[in-house]
Amino acid sequence: MLARIALIAGLLIVLIAVPPFLGIGWQNALTNMLIASLFAMAFNLLVGQAGLLSFGHAAFFGVGAFATLHLMGAIEDRIIAFPTPLLPLAGAVAGILVGAFAGYFATMRSGVYFALVTLAIAELFHSLAPHWDGLFGGEAGLSSMRMPWAGLTFGSPLQVYYLALGWTVVSIFLLWAYTRTAFGRLTLALRDNEQRVRFMGYNAHTTKVIIFSISAMFSGIAGALLAVSNETANYSLFSTHVSAQVVLHTFVGGSTVFFGPAIGASIFTLFAFYISEVTRTWLLYQGLIFVLVMLYAPQGIGGLVQTHIQHWSKISWPELGRAYAVAAAVAVCLTSALVFVVESFAIIFSPEYAAVRGRLDGAWPPFKLFGLEWEVFSPFTWIIPLGLLAVGLLLLPTARRMLRETWNHILERAEAARIAKSEIQLAGAVES
């Protein structure tokens, strides 16, 4: 417990101390990371703890953003006076109200039908928003400005970052506190066995509506922070892309681990910020990462970290290190081959390259990749990725065997330690 507290405290120190030394681009990226993390944590309250998979959580994210922009507009027009740091409260109120109404109908069904109802709700907002100018600003959306408060202008990305950091930390703490309450335990019971919850005398439908509303409230706060950061929003916030993105963040990070969704959101947000500046095919790589995690680590990145922590004392690190080294070599070879082929074809079939070919009467000029020039039809160009692919495929069975055997030994030692501990406890109970 003390180690976890120290780790969280260290992370907070880094989040507070480092951003002033970064550029504006990175400050904006970290703000988006915090917003995505809070949105994923709010979504995980529904899917990870209550077992209700929503495909339309963008509805409450967008509602929170638009409600906040309306409040910002009223402040800007001097209709009301309201502290700028408390603007996300508008998103919270809008989120919980719309969430309670939508959740009442959505939670009448479960499983895939629940997911489809939530998707329909988000699509309803997405279709309605461009035509409702008064509420959503039509296709152009709404815009407003952050107003100064208490000597703070909120004009710099750094001030907005610290505002987002404060709200994210408080919200995640409240979500953690929720899991420690009796109702939080009831949420887990609802996920494990809804029928047993009914037999215990609880109203399962009312319970699900409350959980849905709380999740929508924190999603609204995340949307409000995005509105404060960007000072604008349009109907695209209700799109299926936003709903799918939070699902991806949550499951890659690990829905069974409390901080897992925040890990997934942080990794993918920073990944998108950095890689999107390097290549236009970054969405392909993001999708491949999602597929690989679901295939080989369905518990998510957070689940992998938690597994290592749980079996820390049972791990033979030299043995595990060798297995990980071989696996890393396989990953580097296969990834390098994939990136080389994808980026090469992206350049060769790009409009810019086609225009150059047109000027050269259809000739295939060399293309530039990784700072070098490569001939399209030269065997030496394609021998590199093919060689890396061959090495990776040859080492792959060895890497899988070493990882499987190493983790089998770790789990066997953990099971033996558990049995020995149980026998000691049983012997002590018999003697007493």
C-alpha positions as a Markdown table, in Angstrom:
| # | Residue | x | y | z |
|---|---|---|---|---|
| 1 | Met | 0.0 | 0.0 | 0.0 |
| 2 | Leu | 2.8 | 2.4 | 0.9 |
| 3 | Ala | 4.6 | 1.6 | -2.4 |
| 4 | Arg | 1.4 | 2.4 | -4.4 |
| 5 | Ile | 1.0 | 5.7 | -2.5 |
| 6 | Ala | 4.6 | 6.6 | -3.1 |
| 7 | Leu | 4.2 | 5.7 | -6.8 |
| 8 | Ile | 1.1 | 7.9 | -7.2 |
| 9 | Ala | 2.8 | 10.8 | -5.3 |
| 10 | Gly | 5.8 | 10.5 | -7.5 |
| 11 | Leu | 3.7 | 10.6 | -10.6 |
| 12 | Leu | 1.8 | 13.7 | -9.3 |
| 13 | Ile | 5.1 | 15.5 | -8.7 |
| 14 | Val | 6.2 | 14.7 | -12.2 |
| 15 | Leu | 2.9 | 16.0 | -13.6 |
| 16 | Ile | 3.2 | 19.2 | -11.6 |
| 17 | Ala | 6.9 | 19.9 | -12.0 |
| 18 | Val | 7.7 | 18.9 | -15.6 |
| 19 | Pro | 5.2 | 20.7 | -17.9 |
| 20 | Pro | 6.6 | 24.3 | -17.3 |
| 21 | Phe | 9.8 | 23.1 | -19.0 |
| 22 | Leu | 8.0 | 21.7 | -22.0 |
| 23 | Gly | 6.9 | 23.4 | -25.2 |
| 24 | Ile | 3.3 | 24.5 | -25.9 |
| 25 | Gly | 2.7 | 21.5 | -28.1 |
| 26 | Trp | 3.6 | 19.0 | -25.3 |
| 27 | Gln | 1.5 | 21.0 | -22.8 |
| 28 | Asn | -1.5 | 20.7 | -25.0 |
| 29 | Ala | -0.8 | 17.0 | -25.5 |
| 30 | Leu | -0.6 | 16.5 | -21.7 |
| 31 | Thr | -3.9 | 18.3 | -21.3 |
| 32 | Asn | -5.5 | 16.1 | -23.9 |
| 33 | Met | -4.0 | 13.1 | -22.1 |
| 34 | Leu | -5.6 | 14.1 | -18.8 |
| 35 | Ile | -9.0 | 14.6 | -20.4 |
| 36 | Ala | -8.8 | 11.2 | -22.2 |
| 37 | Ser | -7.7 | 9.5 | -19.0 |
| 38 | Leu | -10.7 | 11.0 | -17.0 |
| 39 | Phe | -13.1 | 10.0 | -19.8 |
| 40 | Ala | -11.7 | 6.4 | -19.8 |
| 41 | Met | -11.9 | 6.2 | -16.0 |
| 42 | Ala | -15.5 | 7.4 | -16.1 |
| 43 | Phe | -16.3 | 4.9 | -18.9 |
| 44 | Asn | -14.7 | 2.1 | -17.0 |
| 45 | Leu | -17.0 | 2.7 | -14.0 |
| 46 | Leu | -19.7 | 1.4 | -16.3 |
| 47 | Val | -17.9 | -1.3 | -18.3 |
| 48 | Gly | -15.2 | -2.5 | -15.9 |
| 49 | Gln | -17.0 | -2.4 | -12.6 |
| 50 | Ala | -20.7 | -2.7 | -13.6 |
| 51 | Gly | -20.2 | -4.9 | -16.6 |
| 52 | Leu | -22.3 | -2.6 | -18.9 |
| 53 | Leu | -20.5 | -2.1 | -22.2 |
| 54 | Ser | -21.6 | 1.2 | -23.8 |
| 55 | Phe | -20.9 | 2.1 | -27.4 |
| 56 | Gly | -22.3 | 5.6 | -27.2 |
| 57 | His | -20.6 | 7.3 | -24.2 |
| 58 | Ala | -19.6 | 10.2 | -26.5 |
| 59 | Ala | -23.1 | 11.5 | -26.0 |
| 60 | Phe | -22.4 | 12.5 | -22.4 |
| 61 | Phe | -18.8 | 13.7 | -23.2 |
| 62 | Gly | -20.3 | 16.0 | -25.9 |
| 63 | Val | -23.2 | 17.2 | -23.7 |
| 64 | Gly | -20.7 | 18.2 | -21.0 |
| 65 | Ala | -18.7 | 20.2 | -23.6 |
| 66 | Phe | -21.7 | 22.1 | -25.0 |
| 67 | Ala | -23.1 | 22.9 | -21.6 |
| 68 | Thr | -19.8 | 24.3 | -20.5 |
| 69 | Leu | -19.5 | 26.4 | -23.7 |
| 70 | His | -23.0 | 27.9 | -23.0 |
| 71 | Leu | -21.9 | 28.8 | -19.5 |
| 72 | Met | -18.7 | 30.3 | -20.9 |
| 73 | Gly | -20.7 | 32.4 | -23.4 |
| 74 | Ala | -22.9 | 33.7 | -20.6 |
| 75 | Ile | -19.9 | 34.7 | -18.6 |
| 76 | Glu | -18.3 | 36.3 | -21.6 |
| 77 | Asp | -21.5 | 38.3 | -22.3 |
| 78 | Arg | -21.6 | 39.3 | -18.6 |
| 79 | Ile | -25.0 | 37.7 | -18.1 |
| 80 | Ile | -23.8 | 35.9 | -15.0 |
| 81 | Ala | -20.6 | 35.8 | -12.9 |
| 82 | Phe | -19.0 | 32.4 | -12.5 |
| 83 | Pro | -15.5 | 31.3 | -11.5 |
| 84 | Thr | -13.6 | 29.9 | -14.5 |
| 85 | Pro | -12.0 | 27.1 | -12.5 |
| 86 | Leu | -15.5 | 25.8 | -11.7 |
| 87 | Leu | -16.7 | 25.7 | -15.3 |
| 88 | Pro | -16.6 | 21.8 | -15.4 |
| 89 | Leu | -19.4 | 21.8 | -12.9 |
| 90 | Ala | -21.7 | 22.7 | -15.9 |
| 91 | Gly | -20.5 | 19.5 | -17.6 |
| 92 | Ala | -21.1 | 17.5 | -14.5 |
| 93 | Val | -24.7 | 18.7 | -14.1 |
| 94 | Ala | -25.5 | 18.2 | -17.8 |
| 95 | Gly | -23.9 | 14.8 | -17.8 |
| 96 | Ile | -25.7 | 13.5 | -14.8 |
| 97 | Leu | -29.1 | 14.8 | -16.0 |
| 98 | Val | -28.8 | 13.5 | -19.5 |
| 99 | Gly | -27.3 | 10.3 | -18.2 |
| 100 | Ala | -30.1 | 9.7 | -15.8 |
| 101 | Phe | -32.7 | 10.2 | -18.6 |
| 102 | Ala | -30.8 | 8.1 | -21.2 |
| 103 | Gly | -29.8 | 5.5 | -18.6 |
| 104 | Tyr | -33.3 | 4.8 | -17.5 |
| 105 | Phe | -34.2 | 3.5 | -21.0 |
| 106 | Ala | -30.8 | 2.0 | -21.9 |
| 107 | Thr | -30.6 | -0.1 | -18.7 |
| 108 | Met | -33.9 | -1.8 | -19.4 |
| 109 | Arg | -31.9 | -4.1 | -21.5 |
| 110 | Ser | -28.5 | -5.8 | -21.0 |
| 111 | Gly | -25.7 | -7.2 | -23.0 |
| 112 | Val | -25.5 | -6.4 | -26.7 |
| 113 | Tyr | -29.0 | -4.8 | -26.6 |
| 114 | Phe | -27.8 | -2.3 | -24.0 |
| 115 | Ala | -24.7 | -1.5 | -26.1 |
| 116 | Leu | -26.9 | -0.9 | -29.2 |
| 117 | Val | -29.3 | 1.4 | -27.3 |
| 118 | Thr | -26.4 | 3.5 | -26.1 |
| 119 | Leu | -25.0 | 3.6 | -29.6 |
| 120 | Ala | -28.4 | 4.8 | -30.8 |
| 121 | Ile | -28.5 | 7.6 | -28.2 |
| 122 | Ala | -25.1 | 8.9 | -29.3 |
| 123 | Glu | -26.1 | 8.7 | -33.0 |
| 124 | Leu | -29.3 | 10.6 | -32.1 |
| 125 | Phe | -27.2 | 13.5 | -30.7 |
| 126 | His | -24.8 | 13.2 | -33.7 |
| 127 | Ser | -27.7 | 13.5 | -36.2 |
| 128 | Leu | -29.6 | 16.2 | -34.3 |
| 129 | Ala | -26.7 | 18.5 | -33.3 |
| 130 | Pro | -25.9 | 19.9 | -36.8 |
| 131 | His | -29.6 | 21.0 | -37.3 |
| 132 | Trp | -30.1 | 22.5 | -33.8 |
| 133 | Asp | -28.4 | 25.8 | -34.1 |
| 134 | Gly | -29.6 | 27.3 | -30.8 |
| 135 | Leu | -28.3 | 24.5 | -28.6 |
| 136 | Phe | -25.4 | 23.0 | -30.6 |
| 137 | Gly | -24.5 | 25.8 | -33.0 |
| 138 | Gly | -25.3 | 23.8 | -36.1 |
| 139 | Glu | -22.4 | 22.4 | -38.2 |
| 140 | Ala | -20.0 | 25.1 | -37.1 |
| 141 | Gly | -20.6 | 24.4 | -33.4 |
| 142 | Leu | -20.1 | 26.7 | -30.5 |
| 143 | Ser | -17.2 | 28.9 | -29.5 |
| 144 | Ser | -16.4 | 31.0 | -26.5 |
| 145 | Met | -13.5 | 32.4 | -24.6 |
| 146 | Arg | -12.0 | 31.6 | -21.1 |
| 147 | Met | -12.4 | 34.7 | -19.0 |
| 148 | Pro | -9.9 | 35.8 | -16.3 |
| 149 | Trp | -10.6 | 35.0 | -12.7 |
| 150 | Ala | -8.7 | 36.0 | -9.5 |
| 151 | Gly | -5.7 | 37.3 | -11.3 |
| 152 | Leu | -5.4 | 34.3 | -13.6 |
| 153 | Thr | -6.0 | 34.9 | -17.3 |
| 154 | Phe | -6.2 | 31.3 | -18.4 |
| 155 | Gly | -4.7 | 32.5 | -21.6 |
| 156 | Ser | -1.7 | 30.1 | -21.6 |
| 157 | Pro | -1.9 | 26.4 | -22.3 |
| 158 | Leu | 0.0 | 25.8 | -19.0 |
| 159 | Gln | -2.7 | 27.4 | -16.9 |
| 160 | Val | -5.3 | 25.3 | -18.7 |
| 161 | Tyr | -3.2 | 22.2 | -18.1 |
| 162 | Tyr | -3.1 | 22.8 | -14.3 |
| 163 | Leu | -6.8 | 23.4 | -14.3 |
| 164 | Ala | -7.3 | 20.0 | -16.1 |
| 165 | Leu | -4.9 | 18.4 | -13.8 |
| 166 | Gly | -6.7 | 19.5 | -10.7 |
| 167 | Trp | -10.1 | 18.4 | -12.0 |
| 168 | Thr | -8.7 | 15.1 | -13.2 |
| 169 | Val | -7.0 | 14.3 | -9.9 |
| 170 | Val | -10.1 | 15.2 | -7.9 |
| 171 | Ser | -12.4 | 13.2 | -10.2 |
| 172 | Ile | -10.2 | 10.1 | -10.2 |
| 173 | Phe | -10.0 | 10.3 | -6.4 |
| 174 | Leu | -13.8 | 10.4 | -6.2 |
| 175 | Leu | -14.0 | 7.4 | -8.5 |
| 176 | Trp | -11.6 | 5.5 | -6.3 |
| 177 | Ala | -13.6 | 6.5 | -3.2 |
| 178 | Tyr | -16.7 | 5.3 | -4.9 |
| 179 | Thr | -15.2 | 1.8 | -5.2 |
| 180 | Arg | -14.7 | 1.7 | -1.4 |
| 181 | Thr | -18.3 | 2.4 | -0.6 |
| 182 | Ala | -21.1 | -0.1 | -0.1 |
| 183 | Phe | -22.6 | 1.0 | -3.3 |
| 184 | Gly | -19.3 | 0.4 | -5.1 |
| 185 | Arg | -19.3 | -3.2 | -3.8 |
| 186 | Leu | -22.9 | -3.5 | -5.0 |
| 187 | Thr | -21.7 | -2.3 | -8.5 |
| 188 | Leu | -19.2 | -5.2 | -8.6 |
| 189 | Ala | -21.9 | -7.6 | -7.4 |
| 190 | Leu | -24.1 | -6.4 | -10.2 |
| 191 | Arg | -21.4 | -7.2 | -12.7 |
| 192 | Asp | -20.7 | -10.7 | -11.3 |
| 193 | Asn | -24.3 | -11.9 | -10.9 |
| 194 | Glu | -27.3 | -9.6 | -11.5 |
| 195 | Gln | -29.8 | -12.3 | -10.6 |
| 196 | Arg | -28.3 | -12.7 | -7.1 |
| 197 | Val | -28.5 | -9.0 | -6.6 |
| 198 | Arg | -32.2 | -9.2 | -7.3 |
| 199 | Phe | -32.6 | -12.1 | -4.9 |
| 200 | Met | -30.9 | -10.0 | -2.2 |
| 201 | Gly | -33.7 | -7.5 | -2.5 |
| 202 | Tyr | -32.0 | -4.7 | -4.5 |
| 203 | Asn | -33.6 | -3.0 | -7.4 |
| 204 | Ala | -31.2 | -3.9 | -10.2 |
| 205 | His | -32.7 | -1.4 | -12.7 |
| 206 | Thr | -32.5 | 1.5 | -10.3 |
| 207 | Thr | -28.9 | 0.6 | -9.4 |
| 208 | Lys | -27.8 | 0.5 | -13.0 |
| 209 | Val | -29.5 | 3.9 | -13.7 |
| 210 | Ile | -27.5 | 5.4 | -10.8 |
| 211 | Ile | -24.2 | 3.9 | -12.0 |
| 212 | Phe | -24.9 | 5.0 | -15.5 |
| 213 | Ser | -25.7 | 8.6 | -14.3 |
| 214 | Ile | -22.5 | 8.8 | -12.2 |
| 215 | Ser | -20.4 | 7.5 | -15.2 |
| 216 | Ala | -22.1 | 10.1 | -17.4 |
| 217 | Met | -21.4 | 12.8 | -14.9 |
| 218 | Phe | -17.7 | 12.2 | -14.9 |
| 219 | Ser | -17.8 | 11.9 | -18.7 |
| 220 | Gly | -19.4 | 15.3 | -18.8 |
| 221 | Ile | -16.6 | 16.7 | -16.7 |
| 222 | Ala | -14.1 | 15.4 | -19.2 |
| 223 | Gly | -16.0 | 17.0 | -22.0 |
| 224 | Ala | -16.2 | 20.2 | -20.1 |
| 225 | Leu | -12.4 | 20.2 | -19.7 |
| 226 | Leu | -12.1 | 19.7 | -23.5 |
| 227 | Ala | -14.4 | 22.7 | -24.1 |
| 228 | Val | -12.4 | 24.9 | -21.7 |
| 229 | Ser | -9.1 | 23.8 | -23.4 |
| 230 | Asn | -10.2 | 24.2 | -27.0 |
| 231 | Glu | -12.8 | 27.0 | -26.4 |
| 232 | Thr | -14.9 | 25.4 | -29.1 |
| 233 | Ala | -16.9 | 22.2 | -29.9 |
| 234 | Asn | -19.0 | 20.9 | -32.7 |
| 235 | Tyr | -21.2 | 17.9 | -33.4 |
| 236 | Ser | -18.2 | 15.6 | -34.1 |
| 237 | Leu | -17.9 | 15.1 | -30.3 |
| 238 | Phe | -21.0 | 12.8 | -30.6 |
| 239 | Ser | -19.4 | 10.7 | -33.3 |
| 240 | Thr | -18.8 | 6.9 | -33.1 |
| 241 | His | -15.1 | 7.7 | -33.4 |
| 242 | Val | -15.1 | 9.3 | -29.9 |
| 243 | Ser | -17.1 | 6.4 | -28.4 |
| 244 | Ala | -14.8 | 3.9 | -30.0 |
| 245 | Gln | -11.7 | 5.7 | -28.9 |
| 246 | Val | -12.7 | 5.5 | -25.2 |
| 247 | Val | -13.4 | 1.8 | -25.6 |
| 248 | Leu | -10.0 | 1.3 | -27.2 |
| 249 | His | -8.3 | 3.2 | -24.4 |
| 250 | Thr | -10.1 | 1.3 | -21.7 |
| 251 | Phe | -9.4 | -2.2 | -22.9 |
| 252 | Val | -5.8 | -1.6 | -24.0 |
| 253 | Gly | -5.1 | -0.2 | -20.6 |
| 254 | Gly | -7.0 | -2.9 | -18.8 |
| 255 | Ser | -10.6 | -2.6 | -17.6 |
| 256 | Thr | -10.1 | -4.9 | -14.6 |
| 257 | Val | -7.4 | -2.6 | -13.1 |
| 258 | Phe | -8.5 | 0.7 | -11.6 |
| 259 | Phe | -5.8 | 2.8 | -13.2 |
| 260 | Gly | -5.7 | 0.7 | -16.3 |
| 261 | Pro | -7.9 | 2.9 | -18.5 |
| 262 | Ala | -5.8 | 6.0 | -17.6 |
| 263 | Ile | -2.7 | 4.1 | -18.7 |
| 264 | Gly | -4.3 | 3.2 | -22.0 |
| 265 | Ala | -5.5 | 6.7 | -22.6 |
| 266 | Ser | -2.2 | 8.2 | -21.7 |
| 267 | Ile | -0.2 | 5.9 | -24.0 |
| 268 | Phe | -2.5 | 6.3 | -27.0 |
| 269 | Thr | -2.9 | 10.1 | -26.6 |
| 270 | Leu | 0.9 | 10.7 | -26.5 |
| 271 | Phe | 1.4 | 8.1 | -29.2 |
| 272 | Ala | -1.1 | 9.9 | -31.5 |
| 273 | Phe | 0.6 | 13.3 | -30.7 |
| 274 | Tyr | 4.1 | 12.1 | -31.6 |
| 275 | Ile | 3.5 | 9.5 | -34.3 |
| 276 | Ser | 0.9 | 11.6 | -36.2 |
| 277 | Glu | 3.6 | 14.2 | -36.8 |
| 278 | Val | 5.8 | 11.5 | -38.4 |
| 279 | Thr | 3.4 | 9.5 | -40.5 |
| 280 | Arg | -0.1 | 9.6 | -41.9 |
| 281 | Thr | -0.6 | 5.9 | -41.3 |
| 282 | Trp | -0.5 | 6.2 | -37.5 |
| 283 | Leu | -4.1 | 5.0 | -37.1 |
| 284 | Leu | -3.1 | 1.7 | -38.7 |
| 285 | Tyr | -0.4 | 1.2 | -36.0 |
| 286 | Gln | -2.8 | 2.2 | -33.3 |
| 287 | Gly | -5.3 | -0.4 | -34.5 |
| 288 | Leu | -2.6 | -3.1 | -34.7 |
| 289 | Ile | -1.5 | -2.3 | -31.1 |
| 290 | Phe | -5.2 | -2.8 | -30.0 |
| 291 | Val | -5.5 | -6.1 | -31.9 |
| 292 | Leu | -2.2 | -7.4 | -30.5 |
| 293 | Val | -3.1 | -6.5 | -26.9 |
| 294 | Met | -6.5 | -8.1 | -27.2 |
| 295 | Leu | -4.9 | -11.3 | -28.6 |
| 296 | Tyr | -1.9 | -11.7 | -26.3 |
| 297 | Ala | -2.7 | -9.6 | -23.3 |
| 298 | Pro | -6.5 | -9.4 | -22.9 |
| 299 | Gln | -6.1 | -8.1 | -19.3 |
| 300 | Gly | -4.5 | -5.0 | -20.8 |
| 301 | Ile | -1.2 | -3.2 | -20.1 |
| 302 | Gly | -2.4 | -2.4 | -16.6 |
| 303 | Gly | -3.2 | -6.1 | -16.0 |
| 304 | Leu | 0.3 | -7.0 | -17.1 |
| 305 | Val | 1.9 | -4.5 | -14.7 |
| 306 | Gln | -0.4 | -5.8 | -11.9 |
| 307 | Thr | 0.6 | -9.4 | -12.6 |
| 308 | His | 4.3 | -8.6 | -12.3 |
| 309 | Ile | 3.7 | -6.7 | -9.1 |
| 310 | Gln | 1.7 | -9.6 | -7.6 |
| 311 | His | 4.3 | -12.2 | -8.4 |
| 312 | Trp | 7.3 | -9.9 | -7.8 |
| 313 | Ser | 9.0 | -12.2 | -5.1 |
| 314 | Lys | 8.4 | -15.3 | -7.2 |
| 315 | Ile | 10.0 | -14.1 | -10.4 |
| 316 | Ser | 13.4 | -15.2 | -11.4 |
| 317 | Trp | 14.5 | -12.0 | -13.1 |
| 318 | Pro | 17.5 | -13.4 | -15.0 |
| 319 | Glu | 15.3 | -16.2 | -16.5 |
| 320 | Leu | 12.4 | -13.7 | -17.3 |
| 321 | Gly | 14.9 | -11.2 | -18.6 |
| 322 | Arg | 16.3 | -13.7 | -21.2 |
| 323 | Ala | 12.7 | -14.5 | -22.3 |
| 324 | Tyr | 11.8 | -10.8 | -22.6 |
| 325 | Ala | 15.1 | -10.1 | -24.5 |
| 326 | Val | 14.2 | -12.7 | -27.1 |
| 327 | Ala | 10.6 | -11.5 | -27.3 |
| 328 | Ala | 11.9 | -7.9 | -27.7 |
| 329 | Ala | 14.2 | -9.0 | -30.6 |
| 330 | Val | 11.2 | -10.6 | -32.3 |
| 331 | Ala | 9.1 | -7.5 | -31.8 |
| 332 | Val | 11.8 | -5.2 | -33.2 |
| 333 | Cys | 12.3 | -7.3 | -36.3 |
| 334 | Leu | 8.7 | -7.8 | -37.1 |
| 335 | Thr | 7.8 | -4.2 | -36.3 |
| 336 | Ser | 10.7 | -2.8 | -38.4 |
| 337 | Ala | 9.7 | -5.0 | -41.4 |
| 338 | Leu | 6.0 | -3.9 | -41.0 |
| 339 | Val | 6.9 | -0.2 | -40.7 |
| 340 | Phe | 9.3 | -0.3 | -43.7 |
| 341 | Val | 6.7 | -2.0 | -46.0 |
| 342 | Val | 3.7 | 0.2 | -44.8 |
| 343 | Glu | 5.6 | 3.5 | -45.1 |
| 344 | Ser | 7.2 | 2.5 | -48.4 |
| 345 | Phe | 3.8 | 1.7 | -50.0 |
| 346 | Ala | 2.3 | 4.8 | -48.4 |
| 347 | Ile | 4.9 | 6.9 | -50.2 |
| 348 | Ile | 4.8 | 5.0 | -53.5 |
| 349 | Phe | 1.0 | 5.3 | -53.8 |
| 350 | Ser | 0.7 | 8.8 | -52.5 |
| 351 | Pro | -0.6 | 11.6 | -54.8 |
| 352 | Glu | 2.7 | 13.5 | -54.4 |
| 353 | Tyr | 4.7 | 10.5 | -55.7 |
| 354 | Ala | 2.3 | 10.0 | -58.5 |
| 355 | Ala | 2.7 | 13.7 | -59.5 |
| 356 | Val | 6.5 | 13.2 | -59.6 |
| 357 | Arg | 6.0 | 10.1 | -61.8 |
| 358 | Gly | 3.8 | 12.1 | -64.1 |
| 359 | Arg | 6.5 | 14.7 | -64.6 |
| 360 | Leu | 9.0 | 12.0 | -65.4 |
| 361 | Asp | 6.9 | 10.4 | -68.1 |
| 362 | Gly | 5.9 | 7.5 | -65.8 |
| 363 | Ala | 9.3 | 6.6 | -64.6 |
| 364 | Trp | 9.6 | 5.3 | -61.0 |
| 365 | Pro | 12.0 | 7.6 | -59.2 |
| 366 | Pro | 13.6 | 6.7 | -55.9 |
| 367 | Phe | 11.6 | 7.4 | -52.7 |
| 368 | Lys | 12.9 | 8.8 | -49.5 |
| 369 | Leu | 12.4 | 6.9 | -46.2 |
| 370 | Phe | 14.3 | 7.2 | -42.9 |
| 371 | Gly | 16.6 | 9.8 | -44.5 |
| 372 | Leu | 17.8 | 7.5 | -47.3 |
| 373 | Glu | 16.8 | 7.0 | -50.9 |
| 374 | Trp | 15.4 | 3.6 | -52.1 |
| 375 | Glu | 14.9 | 2.3 | -55.6 |
| 376 | Val | 11.4 | 0.9 | -56.0 |
| 377 | Phe | 12.4 | -2.1 | -58.1 |
| 378 | Ser | 15.8 | -2.8 | -56.6 |
| 379 | Pro | 16.0 | -6.2 | -54.8 |
| 380 | Phe | 18.2 | -4.5 | -52.1 |
| 381 | Thr | 15.3 | -2.3 | -51.1 |
| 382 | Trp | 13.0 | -5.2 | -50.2 |
| 383 | Ile | 15.7 | -7.6 | -49.0 |
| 384 | Ile | 15.9 | -5.6 | -45.7 |
| 385 | Pro | 12.2 | -6.0 | -44.6 |
| 386 | Leu | 12.1 | -9.6 | -45.9 |
| 387 | Gly | 15.2 | -10.4 | -43.9 |
| 388 | Leu | 13.8 | -8.8 | -40.8 |
| 389 | Leu | 10.6 | -10.6 | -41.3 |
| 390 | Ala | 12.4 | -14.0 | -41.7 |
| 391 | Val | 14.5 | -13.5 | -38.5 |
| 392 | Gly | 11.4 | -12.4 | -36.5 |
| 393 | Leu | 9.4 | -15.4 | -37.7 |
| 394 | Leu | 12.3 | -17.8 | -37.0 |
| 395 | Leu | 12.7 | -16.5 | -33.4 |
| 396 | Leu | 9.0 | -16.3 | -32.7 |
| 397 | Pro | 8.4 | -19.9 | -31.7 |
| 398 | Thr | 11.4 | -19.8 | -29.4 |
| 399 | Ala | 10.2 | -16.5 | -27.8 |
| 400 | Arg | 6.7 | -18.0 | -27.2 |
| 401 | Arg | 8.1 | -21.2 | -25.7 |
| 402 | Met | 10.5 | -19.3 | -23.4 |
| 403 | Leu | 7.8 | -16.9 | -22.2 |
| 404 | Arg | 5.3 | -19.8 | -21.6 |
| 405 | Glu | 7.8 | -21.9 | -19.7 |
| 406 | Thr | 9.1 | -19.0 | -17.6 |
| 407 | Trp | 5.6 | -17.9 | -16.5 |
| 408 | Asn | 4.6 | -21.5 | -15.8 |
| 409 | His | 7.5 | -21.7 | -13.4 |
| 410 | Ile | 6.5 | -18.4 | -11.8 |
| 411 | Leu | 2.9 | -19.5 | -11.4 |
| 412 | Glu | 3.9 | -22.9 | -10.0 |
| 413 | Arg | 6.1 | -21.2 | -7.4 |
| 414 | Ala | 3.3 | -18.9 | -6.5 |
| 415 | Glu | 0.8 | -21.8 | -6.1 |
| 416 | Ala | 3.3 | -23.7 | -4.0 |
| 417 | Ala | 3.8 | -20.7 | -1.7 |
| 418 | Arg | 0.0 | -20.3 | -1.4 |
| 419 | Ile | -0.4 | -24.0 | -0.5 |
| 420 | Ala | 2.4 | -23.8 | 2.0 |
| 421 | Lys | 0.9 | -20.7 | 3.6 |
| 422 | Ser | -2.5 | -22.4 | 3.8 |
| 423 | Glu | -1.0 | -25.5 | 5.5 |
| 424 | Ile | 0.7 | -23.3 | 8.1 |
| 425 | Gln | -2.5 | -21.5 | 8.8 |
| 426 | Leu | -4.4 | -24.7 | 9.1 |
| 427 | Ala | -1.8 | -26.2 | 11.4 |
| 428 | Gly | -1.9 | -23.1 | 13.6 |
| 429 | Ala | -5.7 | -23.3 | 13.8 |
| 430 | Val | -5.6 | -27.0 | 14.8 |
| 431 | Glu | -3.1 | -26.4 | 17.5 |
| 432 | Ser | -5.2 | -23.5 | 18.9 |
